[in-house]
Amino acid sequence: MVADRGSSSHSFREYIWSLGARPAIPAKPNEAPVACPDRVYNNRNVVERLWARLKEWRAVATRYEKTASSFMGLLCLAAAIDWLKN
């Protein structure tokens, strides 16, 4: 789970660990340092930019599809077309 410094609280990190995920949340400047893999945190902007491009599709942004499987199909289609354009 990758999050910004705004979500860096000890209780939130513990909650993520309890769900079985590994948090990649850097500490605030006034907090004690925590283990945060730099490679994972620094590459989160790639995912954020992808979601921004996918949300340019109106059907993705508003989620017109009724079922999760049809929405996933639309996401795959939009991602494939985005990949072909780049």
C-alpha positions as CSV (number, residue, x, y, z in Angstrom):
1,M,0.0,0.0,0.0
2,V,1.5,3.3,-1.1
3,A,0.3,6.5,0.4
4,D,1.4,10.1,0.9
5,R,2.9,11.6,4.0
6,G,-0.6,12.8,5.0
7,S,-1.5,9.3,5.8
8,S,1.5,8.6,7.9
9,S,0.2,7.7,11.3
10,H,1.2,4.7,13.4
11,S,-2.3,3.5,13.7
12,F,-2.9,3.6,9.9
13,R,0.4,1.7,9.3
14,E,-0.7,-0.9,11.9
15,Y,-4.1,-1.3,10.2
16,I,-2.4,-1.9,6.8
17,W,-0.2,-4.5,8.4
18,S,-3.2,-6.2,9.9
19,L,-4.8,-6.5,6.5
20,G,-1.7,-8.4,5.3
21,A,-0.3,-5.6,3.2
22,R,3.0,-3.8,3.5
23,P,2.8,0.0,3.9
24,A,5.1,2.2,1.8
25,I,4.4,5.5,3.5
26,P,7.2,7.9,4.3
27,A,7.4,9.6,7.7
28,K,6.6,13.2,8.3
29,P,9.6,15.4,9.0
30,N,8.6,15.6,12.7
31,E,8.2,11.9,13.1
32,A,10.7,9.1,13.7
33,P,11.9,7.5,10.5
34,V,10.3,4.3,9.3
35,A,11.2,1.7,6.7
36,C,9.8,2.9,3.4
37,P,11.0,1.4,0.2
38,D,12.1,4.4,-1.9
39,R,11.8,2.5,-5.2
40,V,8.1,1.7,-4.5
41,Y,7.2,5.2,-3.2
42,N,9.0,7.1,-6.0
43,N,7.3,5.1,-8.7
44,R,3.8,5.8,-7.4
45,N,3.4,8.7,-9.8
46,V,3.4,6.3,-12.7
47,V,0.3,4.7,-11.4
48,E,-1.3,8.1,-10.6
49,R,-0.6,9.3,-14.1
50,L,-2.1,6.1,-15.6
51,W,-5.3,6.6,-13.6
52,A,-5.5,10.2,-14.8
53,R,-5.2,9.1,-18.4
54,L,-7.8,6.3,-17.9
55,K,-10.3,8.7,-16.3
56,E,-10.2,10.8,-19.5
57,W,-12.6,8.1,-20.7
58,R,-16.0,9.2,-19.6
59,A,-17.2,5.6,-19.0
60,V,-14.3,4.9,-16.7
61,A,-14.6,8.2,-14.8
62,T,-18.4,7.7,-14.2
63,R,-18.5,3.9,-14.1
64,Y,-21.5,3.3,-16.3
65,E,-21.1,-0.5,-16.2
66,K,-23.3,-2.3,-13.7
67,T,-21.1,-5.3,-13.1
68,A,-17.5,-5.4,-11.9
69,S,-16.5,-7.8,-14.7
70,S,-17.8,-5.4,-17.4
71,F,-16.0,-2.5,-15.7
72,M,-12.8,-4.5,-15.6
73,G,-13.2,-5.2,-19.3
74,L,-13.5,-1.5,-20.0
75,L,-10.5,-0.7,-17.9
76,C,-8.5,-3.3,-19.8
77,L,-9.6,-1.9,-23.1
78,A,-8.8,1.7,-22.1
79,A,-5.4,0.6,-20.8
80,A,-4.6,-1.3,-24.0
81,I,-5.5,1.7,-26.1
82,D,-3.4,3.9,-23.9
83,W,-0.5,1.5,-24.2
84,L,-0.8,1.5,-28.0
85,K,-0.9,5.3,-28.1
86,N,2.3,5.6,-26.1
